[in-house]
Amino acid sequence: MIIDLTDTTSSEIASALLKARRHAGSPAMGMVGTIVVVVDEASHHDAMKAANEAGREHPSRVLVAILRPGRGASGLDAEVRVGEGIPGEAVLLRLHGELAKVPESVITPLLLPDSPVIVWWPGGGPKVPADDPLGRLGRRRVTDAAATRRASVDFSARAEGYKPGDTDFAWTRLTPWRALMAAALDQYPTKVTGAEVAAAKGNPSADLMAAWLQSRLKVPVEQRNSRGPGVTAVRLFTPSGAIALTRPDGAVATFSVPGQPDRPVALKRRTTSELLSEELRRLDPDDVYAKTLACKVERDQLPAAEKKVDATARKSTAASVTAAGKKVVAAQKKAAEKPAAAKKAAAQKVTAKKTAAKKTAPGKKAAAKRTAAKR
């Protein structure tokens, strides 16, 4: 059921929601929370679709707010949707004029009572989400640094203004990567001498991955550009060789551990709805994300030379032993070849003497015959 409301109020929208639920035959709400989506007119359709898809796992009331500040008259237009393939409730709100500057006055009466609120900015989000008028309403505040052009500047500001409950899709995209690398070190405990992250240029997830590895392993982490898509490889350098997770096509990765055969791993790039569903599963503060942000700020202040992995750290002990062994074998082979070469030269001299003797023998016989004839 779809109800269009023009020049309306929050109370009229709440009444329309109740009417739509009764019309759909489900007077009980049965929803676990409220998702507030702050978006622009151009991308509101995709954002609402992603929120509704995430609602199949977490039925929620989705409030999509399109802010249109300007000199025009203040007003509120709404579109209420219940049913029609929507697992919960969806309300599209367009705030005009001065009302767009105080969106919390419209959103607050529509929040579900005694349930968590998640605020999501698909277009990037404010520099300090907790200071935003709508961000103050949320128990979780979700931004997306990949949607902004100056992701590194935004991360620096967010690190300084971090509050428990802040998170970013650039961090959420790394969950399977972090899980696999942590599992690798659990199964293959060894000393890590350095690490490397390869990703498309300007990828914010790569920045966070490098900061996370450095904060957890306390080793230099180098970043390299690749053709993408997204993060394409993470390597941990150890004395026995590199532990590597490479994904050149954005779908299937190859997991490599020293001394073991390579294994294919499903590691596809996840959709926005899947990322949002993950954030809805966890509503407690993400302390690891906070530490990673702090480490990223420290990395931004380091000189470029300190963010490089030297050749010694990259080269494994096994490779060094192999190289040394090859040098020893080459030296032994060279030493063994010297006597053989001397014997060969001596043999060649003997052969040359015999050949010369054979050539002079007929001349000596002829001279002997002439001497005998004269006598």
Secondary structure, 3 states (H helix, E strand, C coil): CEEEECCCCHHHHHHHHHHHHHHHCCCCCCCCEEEEEEECCCCHHHHHHHHHHHCCCCCEEEEEEEEECCCCCCEEEEEEEEECCEEEEEEEEEEEHHHHHCCHHHHHHHCCCCCCEEEECCCCCCCCHHHCCCHHHCCEEEECHHHCCCHHHHHHHHHHCCCCCEEEHHHHCCHHHHHHHHHHHHHCCCCCCEEEEEEECCCHHHHHHHHHHHHHHCCCEEEEEECCCCEEEEEEEECCEEEEEECCCCCEEEEECCCCCCEEEECCCCCHHHHHHHHHHCCCCCHHHHHHHHHHHHHHHCCHHHHCCCHHHHCCHHHHHHHHHHHHHHHHHHHHHHHHHHHHHHHHHHHHHHHHHHHHHHHHHHHHHHHHHHC
